[in-house]
């Protein structure tokens, strides 16, 4: 998944599968490491979501400029 594809999404949050694909890692690797990597996340019930803009900042700048850890 490219930055342009993520920008075109009509949602404000990404799934772990989408983030994993963009990073070129497995979903299992994402779940093992997202806390260590300090990914900002939100939980809706049992579902984990990653804010789209924060993830785009990470892809562009190598860091999160807006941390929304919950």
CHARMM-style PDB file with segment names, atoms N, HN, CA, C and O in Angstrom:
ATOM      1  N   UNK     1       0.859  -1.172   0.000  1.00  0.00      PROA
ATOM      2  CA  UNK     1       0.000   0.000   0.000  1.00  0.00      PROA
ATOM      3  C   UNK     1       0.904   1.233   0.000  1.00  0.00      PROA
ATOM      4  O   UNK     1       1.779   1.367   0.855  1.00  0.00      PROA
ATOM      5  N   UNK     2       0.691   2.115  -0.945  1.00  0.00      PROA
ATOM      6  HN  UNK     2      -0.021   2.006  -1.639  1.00  0.00      PROA
ATOM      7  CA  UNK     2       1.499   3.318  -1.090  1.00  0.00      PROA
ATOM      8  C   UNK     2       0.882   4.490  -0.338  1.00  0.00      PROA
ATOM      9  O   UNK     2      -0.297   4.465   0.014  1.00  0.00      PROA
ATOM     10  N   UNK     3       1.691   5.516  -0.098  1.00  0.00      PROA
ATOM     11  HN  UNK     3       2.649   5.537  -0.384  1.00  0.00      PROA
ATOM     12  CA  UNK     3       1.203   6.715   0.593  1.00  0.00      PROA
ATOM     13  C   UNK     3      -0.009   7.288  -0.131  1.00  0.00      PROA
ATOM     14  O   UNK     3      -0.983   7.692   0.505  1.00  0.00      PROA
ATOM     15  N   UNK     4       0.050   7.323  -1.461  1.00  0.00      PROA
ATOM     16  HN  UNK     4       0.841   6.995  -1.977  1.00  0.00      PROA
ATOM     17  CA  UNK     4      -1.059   7.887  -2.236  1.00  0.00      PROA
ATOM     18  C   UNK     4      -2.348   7.097  -2.020  1.00  0.00      PROA
ATOM     19  O   UNK     4      -3.429   7.679  -1.936  1.00  0.00      PROA
ATOM     20  N   UNK     5      -2.235   5.790  -1.932  1.00  0.00      PROA
ATOM     21  HN  UNK     5      -1.356   5.317  -2.001  1.00  0.00      PROA
ATOM     22  CA  UNK     5      -3.413   4.948  -1.692  1.00  0.00      PROA
ATOM     23  C   UNK     5      -3.998   5.213  -0.309  1.00  0.00      PROA
ATOM     24  O   UNK     5      -5.217   5.274  -0.147  1.00  0.00      PROA
ATOM     25  N   UNK     6      -3.140   5.368   0.670  1.00  0.00      PROA
ATOM     26  HN  UNK     6      -2.151   5.318   0.538  1.00  0.00      PROA
ATOM     27  CA  UNK     6      -3.604   5.645   2.030  1.00  0.00      PROA
ATOM     28  C   UNK     6      -4.275   7.011   2.087  1.00  0.00      PROA
ATOM     29  O   UNK     6      -5.316   7.161   2.727  1.00  0.00      PROA
ATOM     30  N   UNK     7      -3.695   8.004   1.430  1.00  0.00      PROA
ATOM     31  HN  UNK     7      -2.849   7.883   0.911  1.00  0.00      PROA
ATOM     32  CA  UNK     7      -4.280   9.354   1.414  1.00  0.00      PROA
ATOM     33  C   UNK     7      -5.683   9.348   0.814  1.00  0.00      PROA
ATOM     34  O   UNK     7      -6.539  10.121   1.244  1.00  0.00      PROA
ATOM     35  N   UNK     8      -5.928   8.497  -0.165  1.00  0.00      PROA
ATOM     36  HN  UNK     8      -5.232   7.869  -0.514  1.00  0.00      PROA
ATOM     37  CA  UNK     8      -7.231   8.461  -0.835  1.00  0.00      PROA
ATOM     38  C   UNK     8      -8.317   7.757  -0.033  1.00  0.00      PROA
ATOM     39  O   UNK     8      -9.495   7.873  -0.370  1.00  0.00      PROA
ATOM     40  N   UNK     9      -7.954   7.039   1.007  1.00  0.00      PROA
ATOM     41  HN  UNK     9      -6.997   6.944   1.280  1.00  0.00      PROA
ATOM     42  CA  UNK     9      -8.963   6.341   1.807  1.00  0.00      PROA
ATOM     43  C   UNK     9      -9.924   7.340   2.440  1.00  0.00      PROA
ATOM     44  O   UNK     9      -9.513   8.407   2.895  1.00  0.00      PROA
ATOM     45  N   UNK    10     -11.205   6.986   2.465  1.00  0.00      PROA
ATOM     46  HN  UNK    10     -11.539   6.119   2.096  1.00  0.00      PROA
ATOM     47  CA  UNK    10     -12.235   7.871   3.009  1.00  0.00      PROA
ATOM     48  C   UNK    10     -12.394   7.747   4.519  1.00  0.00      PROA
ATOM     49  O   UNK    10     -13.339   8.290   5.091  1.00  0.00      PROA
ATOM     50  N   UNK    11     -11.480   7.041   5.160  1.00  0.00      PROA
ATOM     51  HN  UNK    11     -10.712   6.601   4.695  1.00  0.00      PROA
ATOM     52  CA  UNK    11     -11.580   6.815   6.606  1.00  0.00      PROA
ATOM     53  C   UNK    11     -10.447   7.540   7.321  1.00  0.00      PROA
ATOM     54  O   UNK    11      -9.436   7.899   6.715  1.00  0.00      PROA
ATOM     55  N   UNK    12     -10.636   7.748   8.616  1.00  0.00      PROA
ATOM     56  HN  UNK    12     -11.456   7.456   9.108  1.00  0.00      PROA
ATOM     57  CA  UNK    12      -9.607   8.396   9.425  1.00  0.00      PROA
ATOM     58  C   UNK    12      -8.685   7.407  10.118  1.00  0.00      PROA
ATOM     59  O   UNK    12      -7.678   7.802  10.705  1.00  0.00      PROA
ATOM     60  N   UNK    13      -9.024   6.119  10.053  1.00  0.00      PROA
ATOM     61  HN  UNK    13      -9.843   5.799   9.576  1.00  0.00      PROA
ATOM     62  CA  UNK    13      -8.236   5.096  10.729  1.00  0.00      PROA
ATOM     63  C   UNK    13      -7.875   3.979   9.770  1.00  0.00      PROA
ATOM     64  O   UNK    13      -8.591   3.714   8.805  1.00  0.00      PROA
ATOM     65  N   UNK    14      -6.746   3.323  10.049  1.00  0.00      PROA
ATOM     66  HN  UNK    14      -6.164   3.538  10.833  1.00  0.00      PROA
ATOM     67  CA  UNK    14      -6.292   2.176   9.270  1.00  0.00      PROA
ATOM     68  C   UNK    14      -6.353   0.928  10.139  1.00  0.00      PROA
ATOM     69  O   UNK    14      -6.313   1.007  11.366  1.00  0.00      PROA
ATOM     70  N   UNK    15      -6.450  -0.206   9.492  1.00  0.00      PROA
ATOM     71  HN  UNK    15      -6.483  -0.270   8.495  1.00  0.00      PROA
ATOM     72  CA  UNK    15      -6.447  -1.477  10.214  1.00  0.00      PROA
ATOM     73  C   UNK    15      -5.002  -1.962  10.365  1.00  0.00      PROA
ATOM     74  O   UNK    15      -4.125  -1.531   9.617  1.00  0.00      PROA
ATOM     75  N   UNK    16      -4.754  -2.843  11.313  1.00  0.00      PROA
ATOM     76  HN  UNK    16      -5.466  -3.193  11.921  1.00  0.00      PROA
ATOM     77  CA  UNK    16      -3.419  -3.439  11.415  1.00  0.00      PROA
ATOM     78  C   UNK    16      -2.985  -4.121  10.110  1.00  0.00      PROA
ATOM     79  O   UNK    16      -1.803  -4.094   9.767  1.00  0.00      PROA
ATOM     80  N   UNK    17      -3.919  -4.725   9.386  1.00  0.00      PROA
ATOM     81  HN  UNK    17      -4.879  -4.747   9.664  1.00  0.00      PROA
ATOM     82  CA  UNK    17      -3.578  -5.370   8.111  1.00  0.00      PROA
ATOM     83  C   UNK    17      -3.076  -4.343   7.095  1.00  0.00      PROA
ATOM     84  O   UNK    17      -2.106  -4.602   6.382  1.00  0.00      PROA
ATOM     85  N   UNK    18      -3.730  -3.180   7.026  1.00  0.00      PROA
ATOM     86  HN  UNK    18      -4.517  -2.970   7.606  1.00  0.00      PROA
ATOM     87  CA  UNK    18      -3.302  -2.140   6.084  1.00  0.00      PROA
ATOM     88  C   UNK    18      -1.935  -1.580   6.460  1.00  0.00      PROA
ATOM     89  O   UNK    18      -1.088  -1.362   5.593  1.00  0.00      PROA
ATOM     90  N   UNK    19      -1.724  -1.352   7.737  1.00  0.00      PROA
ATOM     91  HN  UNK    19      -2.412  -1.530   8.441  1.00  0.00      PROA
ATOM     92  CA  UNK    19      -0.435  -0.836   8.202  1.00  0.00      PROA
ATOM     93  C   UNK    19       0.666  -1.864   7.947  1.00  0.00      PROA
ATOM     94  O   UNK    19       1.756  -1.512   7.499  1.00  0.00      PROA
ATOM     95  N   UNK    20       0.381  -3.122   8.231  1.00  0.00      PROA
ATOM     96  HN  UNK    20      -0.505  -3.408   8.595  1.00  0.00      PROA
ATOM     97  CA  UNK    20       1.357  -4.191   7.995  1.00  0.00      PROA
ATOM     98  C   UNK    20       1.758  -4.256   6.532  1.00  0.00      PROA
ATOM     99  O   UNK    20       2.937  -4.383   6.203  1.00  0.00      PROA
ATOM    100  N   UNK    21       0.766  -4.167   5.663  1.00  0.00      PROA
ATOM    101  HN  UNK    21      -0.192  -4.064   5.931  1.00  0.00      PROA
ATOM    102  CA  UNK    21       1.038  -4.215   4.225  1.00  0.00      PROA
ATOM    103  C   UNK    21       1.906  -3.033   3.802  1.00  0.00      PROA
ATOM    104  O   UNK    21       2.851  -3.202   3.032  1.00  0.00      PROA
ATOM    105  N   UNK    22       1.591  -1.845   4.300  1.00  0.00      PROA
ATOM    106  HN  UNK    22       0.822  -1.708   4.925  1.00  0.00      PROA
ATOM    107  CA  UNK    22       2.359  -0.648   3.946  1.00  0.00      PROA
ATOM    108  C   UNK    22       3.803  -0.748   4.438  1.00  0.00      PROA
ATOM    109  O   UNK    22       4.717  -0.240   3.789  1.00  0.00      PROA
ATOM    110  N   UNK    23       4.007  -1.396   5.575  1.00  0.00      PROA
ATOM    111  HN  UNK    23       3.264  -1.808   6.102  1.00  0.00      PROA
ATOM    112  CA  UNK    23       5.350  -1.533   6.139  1.00  0.00      PROA
ATOM    113  C   UNK    23       6.097  -2.750   5.608  1.00  0.00      PROA
ATOM    114  O   UNK    23       7.303  -2.885   5.817  1.00  0.00      PROA
ATOM    115  N   UNK    24       5.375  -3.637   4.917  1.00  0.00      PROA
ATOM    116  HN  UNK    24       4.396  -3.527   4.747  1.00  0.00      PROA
ATOM    117  CA  UNK    24       6.008  -4.839   4.386  1.00  0.00      PROA
ATOM    118  C   UNK    24       6.329  -5.869   5.458  1.00  0.00      PROA
ATOM    119  O   UNK    24       7.318  -6.596   5.362  1.00  0.00      PROA
ATOM    120  N   UNK    25       5.477  -5.923   6.487  1.00  0.00      PROA
ATOM    121  HN  UNK    25       4.673  -5.332   6.565  1.00  0.00      PROA
ATOM    122  CA  UNK    25       5.659  -6.894   7.570  1.00  0.00      PROA
ATOM    123  C   UNK    25       4.379  -7.708   7.727  1.00  0.00      PROA
ATOM    124  O   UNK    25       3.332  -7.342   7.194  1.00  0.00      PROA
ATOM    125  N   UNK    26       4.472  -8.802   8.456  1.00  0.00      PROA
ATOM    126  HN  UNK    26       5.324  -9.099   8.889  1.00  0.00      PROA
ATOM    127  CA  UNK    26       3.274  -9.607   8.691  1.00  0.00      PROA
ATOM    128  C   UNK    26       2.420  -8.960   9.778  1.00  0.00      PROA
ATOM    129  O   UNK    26       2.900  -8.139  10.558  1.00  0.00      PROA
ATOM    130  N   UNK    27       1.155  -9.344   9.812  1.00  0.00      PROA
ATOM    131  HN  UNK    27       0.765 -10.011   9.178  1.00  0.00      PROA
ATOM    132  CA  UNK    27       0.260  -8.831  10.854  1.00  0.00      PROA
ATOM    133  C   UNK    27       0.760  -9.278  12.224  1.00  0.00      PROA
ATOM    134  O   UNK    27       0.702  -8.513  13.186  1.00  0.00      PROA
ATOM    135  N   UNK    28       1.247 -10.501  12.315  1.00  0.00      PROA
ATOM    136  HN  UNK    28       1.294 -11.123  11.534  1.00  0.00      PROA
ATOM    137  CA  UNK    28       1.775 -11.005  13.592  1.00  0.00      PROA
ATOM    138  C   UNK    28       2.945 -10.147  14.068  1.00  0.00      PROA
ATOM    139  O   UNK    28       3.046  -9.835  15.255  1.00  0.00      PROA
ATOM    140  N   UNK    29       3.824  -9.766  13.149  1.00  0.00      PROA
ATOM    141  HN  UNK    29       3.743 -10.019  12.185  1.00  0.00      PROA
ATOM    142  CA  UNK    29       4.951  -8.901  13.506  1.00  0.00      PROA
ATOM    143  C   UNK    29       4.454  -7.541  13.969  1.00  0.00      PROA
ATOM    144  O   UNK    29       4.991  -6.981  14.925  1.00  0.00      PROA
ATOM    145  N   UNK    30       3.443  -7.006  13.312  1.00  0.00      PROA
ATOM    146  HN  UNK    30       3.007  -7.461  12.535  1.00  0.00      PROA
ATOM    147  CA  UNK    30       2.870  -5.727  13.742  1.00  0.00      PROA
ATOM    148  C   UNK    30       2.354  -5.828  15.171  1.00  0.00      PROA
ATOM    149  O   UNK    30       2.691  -4.997  16.014  1.00  0.00      PROA
ATOM    150  N   UNK    31       1.539  -6.842  15.447  1.00  0.00      PROA
ATOM    151  HN  UNK    31       1.266  -7.518  14.763  1.00  0.00      PROA
ATOM    152  CA  UNK    31       0.962  -6.983  16.787  1.00  0.00      PROA
ATOM    153  C   UNK    31       2.036  -7.188  17.859  1.00  0.00      PROA
ATOM    154  O   UNK    31       1.888  -6.712  18.984  1.00  0.00      PROA
ATOM    155  N   UNK    32       3.107  -7.891  17.515  1.00  0.00      PROA
ATOM    156  HN  UNK    32       3.227  -8.278  16.601  1.00  0.00      PROA
ATOM    157  CA  UNK    32       4.190  -8.098  18.487  1.00  0.00      PROA
ATOM    158  C   UNK    32       4.937  -6.805  18.786  1.00  0.00      PROA
ATOM    159  O   UNK    32       5.471  -6.645  19.884  1.00  0.00      PROA
ATOM    160  N   UNK    33       4.984  -5.885  17.836  1.00  0.00      PROA
ATOM    161  HN  UNK    33       4.550  -6.015  16.944  1.00  0.00      PROA
ATOM    162  CA  UNK    33       5.881  -4.735  17.959  1.00  0.00      PROA
ATOM    163  C   UNK    33       5.236  -3.355  17.995  1.00  0.00      PROA
ATOM    164  O   UNK    33       5.952  -2.374  18.195  1.00  0.00      PROA
ATOM    165  N   UNK    34       3.927  -3.227  17.812  1.00  0.00      PROA
ATOM    166  HN  UNK    34       3.346  -4.024  17.649  1.00  0.00      PROA
ATOM    167  CA  UNK    34       3.358  -1.881  17.702  1.00  0.00      PROA
ATOM    168  C   UNK    34       3.537  -1.059  18.973  1.00  0.00      PROA
ATOM    169  O   UNK    34       3.686   0.160  18.892  1.00  0.00      PROA
ATOM    170  N   UNK    35       3.526  -1.687  20.133  1.00  0.00      PROA
ATOM    171  HN  UNK    35       3.405  -2.678  20.199  1.00  0.00      PROA
ATOM    172  CA  UNK    35       3.731  -0.929  21.376  1.00  0.00      PROA
ATOM    173  C   UNK    35       5.182  -0.475  21.506  1.00  0.00      PROA
ATOM    174  O   UNK    35       5.446   0.649  21.935  1.00  0.00      PROA
ATOM    175  N   UNK    36       6.117  -1.337  21.141  1.00  0.00      PROA
ATOM    176  HN  UNK    36       5.903  -2.249  20.793  1.00  0.00      PROA
ATOM    177  CA  UNK    36       7.536  -0.965  21.182  1.00  0.00      PROA
ATOM    178  C   UNK    36       7.826   0.175  20.215  1.00  0.00      PROA
ATOM    179  O   UNK    36       8.648   1.049  20.494  1.00  0.00      PROA
ATOM    180  N   UNK    37       7.135   0.155  19.064  1.00  0.00      PROA
ATOM    181  HN  UNK    37       6.468  -0.554  18.837  1.00  0.00      PROA
ATOM    182  CA  UNK    37       7.340   1.195  18.056  1.00  0.00      PROA
ATOM    183  C   UNK    37       6.560   2.465  18.388  1.00  0.00      PROA
ATOM    184  O   UNK    37       6.658   3.467  17.679  1.00  0.00      PROA
ATOM    185  N   UNK    38       5.790   2.415  19.464  1.00  0.00      PROA
ATOM    186  HN  UNK    38       5.710   1.601  20.039  1.00  0.00      PROA
ATOM    187  CA  UNK    38       4.995   3.552  19.942  1.00  0.00      PROA
ATOM    188  C   UNK    38       3.986   4.037  18.903  1.00  0.00      PROA
ATOM    189  O   UNK    38       3.771   5.238  18.737  1.00  0.00      PROA
ATOM    190  N   UNK    39       3.375   3.080  18.211  1.00  0.00      PROA
ATOM    191  HN  UNK    39       3.550   2.104  18.346  1.00  0.00      PROA
ATOM    192  CA  UNK    39       2.315   3.425  17.275  1.00  0.00      PROA
ATOM    193  C   UNK    39       1.144   4.002  18.047  1.00  0.00      PROA
ATOM    194  O   UNK    39       0.709   3.403  19.030  1.00  0.00      PROA
ATOM    195  N   UNK    40       0.618   5.149  17.632  1.00  0.00      PROA
ATOM    196  HN  UNK    40       0.970   5.636  16.833  1.00  0.00      PROA
ATOM    197  CA  UNK    40      -0.608   5.646  18.256  1.00  0.00      PROA
ATOM    198  C   UNK    40      -1.762   4.753  17.807  1.00  0.00      PROA
ATOM    199  O   UNK    40      -1.934   4.499  16.615  1.00  0.00      PROA
ATOM    200  N   UNK    41      -2.534   4.291  18.750  1.00  0.00      PROA
ATOM    201  HN  UNK    41      -2.394   4.497  19.718  1.00  0.00      PROA
ATOM    202  CA  UNK    41      -3.638   3.392  18.422  1.00  0.00      PROA
ATOM    203  C   UNK    41      -4.886   3.772  19.195  1.00  0.00      PROA
ATOM    204  O   UNK    41      -4.830   4.463  20.212  1.00  0.00      PROA
ATOM    205  N   UNK    42      -6.006   3.303  18.686  1.00  0.00      PROA
ATOM    206  HN  UNK    42      -6.052   2.741  17.860  1.00  0.00      PROA
ATOM    207  CA  UNK    42      -7.296   3.454  19.342  1.00  0.00      PROA
ATOM    208  C   UNK    42      -7.963   2.091  19.302  1.00  0.00      PROA
ATOM    209  O   UNK    42      -7.844   1.361  18.317  1.00  0.00      PROA
ATOM    210  N   UNK    43      -8.655   1.754  20.356  1.00  0.00      PROA
ATOM    211  HN  UNK    43      -8.752   2.347  21.156  1.00  0.00      PROA
ATOM    212  CA  UNK    43      -9.418   0.500  20.373  1.00  0.00      PROA
ATOM    213  C   UNK    43     -10.897   0.829  20.288  1.00  0.00      PROA
ATOM    214  O   UNK    43     -11.398   1.711  20.986  1.00  0.00      PROA
ATOM    215  N   UNK    44     -11.586   0.102  19.420  1.00  0.00      PROA
ATOM    216  HN  UNK    44     -11.180  -0.615  18.854  1.00  0.00      PROA
ATOM    217  CA  UNK    44     -13.039   0.158  19.330  1.00  0.00      PROA
ATOM    218  C   UNK    44     -13.489  -1.269  19.614  1.00  0.00      PROA
ATOM    219  O   UNK    44     -13.408  -2.146  18.755  1.00  0.00      PROA
ATOM    220  N   UNK    45     -13.960  -1.480  20.823  1.00  0.00      PROA
ATOM    221  HN  UNK    45     -14.026  -0.767  21.521  1.00  0.00      PROA
ATOM    222  CA  UNK    45     -14.230  -2.848  21.253  1.00  0.00      PROA
ATOM    223  C   UNK    45     -12.911  -3.589  21.308  1.00  0.00      PROA
ATOM    224  O   UNK    45     -11.986  -3.169  22.003  1.00  0.00      PROA
ATOM    225  N   UNK    46     -12.821  -4.685  20.582  1.00  0.00      PROA
ATOM    226  HN  UNK    46     -13.573  -5.026  20.017  1.00  0.00      PROA
ATOM    227  CA  UNK    46     -11.564  -5.435  20.548  1.00  0.00      PROA
ATOM    228  C   UNK    46     -10.725  -5.090  19.319  1.00  0.00      PROA
ATOM    229  O   UNK    46      -9.626  -5.617  19.143  1.00  0.00      PROA
ATOM    230  N   UNK    47     -11.245  -4.204  18.471  1.00  0.00      PROA
ATOM    231  HN  UNK    47     -12.137  -3.776  18.614  1.00  0.00      PROA
ATOM    232  CA  UNK    47     -10.535  -3.848  17.234  1.00  0.00      PROA
ATOM    233  C   UNK    47      -9.518  -2.743  17.473  1.00  0.00      PROA
ATOM    234  O   UNK    47      -9.812  -1.739  18.121  1.00  0.00      PROA
ATOM    235  N   UNK    48      -8.335  -2.942  16.947  1.00  0.00      PROA
ATOM    236  HN  UNK    48      -8.096  -3.758  16.420  1.00  0.00      PROA
ATOM    237  CA  UNK    48      -7.267  -1.957  17.041  1.00  0.00      PROA
ATOM    238  C   UNK    48      -7.277  -1.115  15.771  1.00  0.00      PROA
ATOM    239  O   UNK    48      -7.359  -1.653  14.667  1.00  0.00      PROA
ATOM    240  N   UNK    49      -7.194   0.205  15.927  1.00  0.00      PROA
ATOM    241  HN  UNK    49      -7.127   0.641  16.824  1.00  0.00      PROA
ATOM    242  CA  UNK    49      -7.163   1.106  14.779  1.00  0.00      PROA
ATOM    243  C   UNK    49      -5.977   2.050  14.921  1.00  0.00      PROA
ATOM    244  O   UNK    49      -5.583   2.414  16.029  1.00  0.00      PROA
ATOM    245  N   UNK    50      -5.416   2.440  13.782  1.00  0.00      PROA
ATOM    246  HN  UNK    50      -5.736   2.144  12.882  1.00  0.00      PROA
ATOM    247  CA  UNK    50      -4.277   3.347  13.752  1.00  0.00      PROA
ATOM    248  C   UNK    50      -4.722   4.616  13.028  1.00  0.00      PROA
ATOM    249  O   UNK    50      -5.212   4.534  11.901  1.00  0.00      PROA
ATOM    250  N   UNK    51      -4.561   5.796  13.652  1.00  0.00      PROA
ATOM    251  HN  UNK    51      -4.163   5.863  14.567  1.00  0.00      PROA
ATOM    252  CA  UNK    51      -4.966   7.039  12.988  1.00  0.00      PROA
ATOM    253  C   UNK    51      -4.215   7.220  11.663  1.00  0.00      PROA
ATOM    254  O   UNK    51      -2.988   7.134  11.611  1.00  0.00      PROA
ATOM    255  N   UNK    52      -4.971   7.470  10.609  1.00  0.00      PROA
ATOM    256  HN  UNK    52      -5.968   7.540  10.651  1.00  0.00      PROA
ATOM    257  CA  UNK    52      -4.401   7.576   9.268  1.00  0.00      PROA
ATOM    258  C   UNK    52      -3.356   8.684   9.178  1.00  0.00      PROA
ATOM    259  O   UNK    52      -2.268   8.454   8.651  1.00  0.00      PROA
ATOM    260  N   UNK    53      -3.657   9.869   9.675  1.00  0.00      PROA
ATOM    261  HN  UNK    53      -4.541  10.057  10.103  1.00  0.00      PROA
ATOM    262  CA  UNK    53      -2.722  10.996   9.558  1.00  0.00      PROA
ATOM    263  C   UNK    53      -1.431  10.739  10.325  1.00  0.00      PROA
ATOM    264  O   UNK    53      -0.350  11.086   9.851  1.00  0.00      PROA
ATOM    265  N   UNK    54      -1.535  10.139  11.495  1.00  0.00      PROA
ATOM    266  HN  UNK    54      -2.414   9.857  11.880  1.00  0.00      PROA
ATOM    267  CA  UNK    54      -0.334   9.827  12.277  1.00  0.00      PROA
ATOM    268  C   UNK    54       0.532   8.808  11.538  1.00  0.00      PROA
ATOM    269  O   UNK    54       1.758   8.923  11.527  1.00  0.00      PROA
ATOM    270  N   UNK    55      -0.105   7.815  10.923  1.00  0.00      PROA
ATOM    271  HN  UNK    55      -1.101   7.721  10.933  1.00  0.00      PROA
ATOM    272  CA  UNK    55       0.664   6.814  10.183  1.00  0.00      PROA
ATOM    273  C   UNK    55       1.307   7.433   8.943  1.00  0.00      PROA
ATOM    274  O   UNK    55       2.444   7.101   8.608  1.00  0.00      PROA
ATOM    275  N   UNK    56       0.596   8.322   8.264  1.00  0.00      PROA
ATOM    276  HN  UNK    56      -0.327   8.592   8.536  1.00  0.00      PROA
ATOM    277  CA  UNK    56       1.186   9.012   7.113  1.00  0.00      PROA
ATOM    278  C   UNK    56       2.396   9.837   7.546  1.00  0.00      PROA
ATOM    279  O   UNK    56       3.401   9.875   6.837  1.00  0.00      PROA
ATOM    280  N   UNK    57       2.309  10.497   8.702  1.00  0.00      PROA
ATOM    281  HN  UNK    57       1.492  10.466   9.278  1.00  0.00      PROA
ATOM    282  CA  UNK    57       3.460  11.239   9.235  1.00  0.00      PROA
ATOM    283  C   UNK    57       4.642  10.300   9.449  1.00  0.00      PROA
ATOM    284  O   UNK    57       5.783  10.644   9.140  1.00  0.00      PROA
ATOM    285  N   UNK    58       4.360   9.114   9.980  1.00  0.00      PROA
ATOM    286  HN  UNK    58       3.433   8.834  10.231  1.00  0.00      PROA
ATOM    287  CA  UNK    58       5.415   8.130  10.206  1.00  0.00      PROA
ATOM    288  C   UNK    58       6.069   7.729   8.882  1.00  0.00      PROA
ATOM    289  O   UNK    58       7.294   7.645   8.796  1.00  0.00      PROA
ATOM    290  N   UNK    59       5.267   7.486   7.863  1.00  0.00      PROA
ATOM    291  HN  UNK    59       4.272   7.555   7.932  1.00  0.00      PROA
ATOM    292  CA  UNK    59       5.822   7.098   6.562  1.00  0.00      PROA
ATOM    293  C   UNK    59       6.629   8.231   5.941  1.00  0.00      PROA
ATOM    294  O   UNK    59       7.675   7.990   5.337  1.00  0.00      PROA
ATOM    295  N   UNK    60       6.159   9.447   6.083  1.00  0.00      PROA
ATOM    296  HN  UNK    60       5.309   9.642   6.573  1.00  0.00      PROA
ATOM    297  CA  UNK    60       6.834  10.600   5.468  1.00  0.00      PROA
ATOM    298  C   UNK    60       8.089  11.021   6.225  1.00  0.00      PROA
ATOM    299  O   UNK    60       9.121  11.297   5.614  1.00  0.00      PROA
ATOM    300  N   UNK    61       8.003  11.070   7.545  1.00  0.00      PROA
ATOM    301  HN  UNK    61       7.164  10.846   8.041  1.00  0.00      PROA
ATOM    302  CA  UNK    61       9.052  11.688   8.356  1.00  0.00      PROA
ATOM    303  C   UNK    61       9.802  10.716   9.260  1.00  0.00      PROA
ATOM    304  O   UNK    61      10.792  11.094   9.886  1.00  0.00      PROA
ATOM    305  N   UNK    62       9.342   9.467   9.333  1.00  0.00      PROA
ATOM    306  HN  UNK    62       8.537   9.160   8.824  1.00  0.00      PROA
ATOM    307  CA  UNK    62      10.009   8.486  10.172  1.00  0.00      PROA
ATOM    308  C   UNK    62       9.679   8.595  11.642  1.00  0.00      PROA
ATOM    309  O   UNK    62      10.312   7.951  12.479  1.00  0.00      PROA
ATOM    310  N   UNK    63       8.679   9.417  11.959  1.00  0.00      PROA
ATOM    311  HN  UNK    63       8.165   9.940  11.280  1.00  0.00      PROA
ATOM    312  CA  UNK    63       8.253   9.554  13.349  1.00  0.00      PROA
ATOM    313  C   UNK    63       6.800   9.993  13.386  1.00  0.00      PROA
ATOM    314  O   UNK    63       6.249  10.464  12.391  1.00  0.00      PROA
ATOM    315  N   UNK    64       6.196   9.832  14.543  1.00  0.00      PROA
ATOM    316  HN  UNK    64       6.644   9.450  15.351  1.00  0.00      PROA
ATOM    317  CA  UNK    64       4.819  10.271  14.723  1.00  0.00      PROA
ATOM    318  C   UNK    64       4.846  11.693  15.247  1.00  0.00      PROA
ATOM    319  O   UNK    64       5.460  11.969  16.278  1.00  0.00      PROA
ATOM    320  N   UNK    65       4.181  12.596  14.541  1.00  0.00      PROA
ATOM    321  HN  UNK    65       3.682  12.371  13.704  1.00  0.00      PROA
ATOM    322  CA  UNK    65       4.143  13.976  15.011  1.00  0.00      PROA
ATOM    323  C   UNK    65       2.939  14.214  15.894  1.00  0.00      PROA
ATOM    324  O   UNK    65       2.915  15.169  16.671  1.00  0.00      PROA
ATOM    325  N   UNK    66       1.939  13.357  15.783  1.00  0.00      PROA
ATOM    326  HN  UNK    66       1.959  12.581  15.152  1.00  0.00      PROA
ATOM    327  CA  UNK    66       0.745  13.452  16.628  1.00  0.00      PROA
ATOM    328  C   UNK    66       0.616  12.134  17.362  1.00  0.00      PROA
ATOM    329  O   UNK    66       0.288  11.119  16.748  1.00  0.00      PROA
ATOM    330  N   UNK    67       0.867  12.125  18.658  1.00  0.00      PROA
ATOM    331  HN  UNK    67       1.134  12.949  19.157  1.00  0.00      PROA
ATOM    332  CA  UNK    67       0.723  10.870  19.384  1.00  0.00      PROA
ATOM    333  C   UNK    67      -0.616  10.846  20.077  1.00  0.00      PROA
ATOM    334  O   UNK    67      -0.963  11.754  20.832  1.00  0.00      PROA
ATOM    335  N   UNK    68      -1.362   9.795  19.810  1.00  0.00      PROA
ATOM    336  HN  UNK    68      -1.080   9.057  19.197  1.00  0.00      PROA
ATOM    337  CA  UNK    68      -2.695   9.633  20.370  1.00  0.00      PROA
ATOM    338  C   UNK    68      -2.796   8.281  21.052  1.00  0.00      PROA
ATOM    339  O   UNK    68      -3.827   7.616  20.961  1.00  0.00      PROA
ATOM    340  N   UNK    69      -1.726   7.865  21.739  1.00  0.00      PROA
ATOM    341  HN  UNK    69      -0.888   8.406  21.812  1.00  0.00      PROA
ATOM    342  CA  UNK    69      -1.722   6.550  22.397  1.00  0.00      PROA
ATOM    343  C   UNK    69      -2.865   6.422  23.371  1.00  0.00      PROA
ATOM    344  O   UNK    69      -3.111   7.310  24.187  1.00  0.00      PROA
ATOM    345  N   UNK    70      -3.560   5.311  23.276  1.00  0.00      PROA
ATOM    346  HN  UNK    70      -3.361   4.590  22.612  1.00  0.00      PROA
ATOM    347  CA  UNK    70      -4.662   5.030  24.192  1.00  0.00      PROA
ATOM    348  C   UNK    70      -4.579   3.605  24.624  1.00  0.00      PROA
ATOM    349  OT1 UNK    70      -5.415   3.146  25.403  1.00  0.00      PROA
TER     350      UNK     70
END
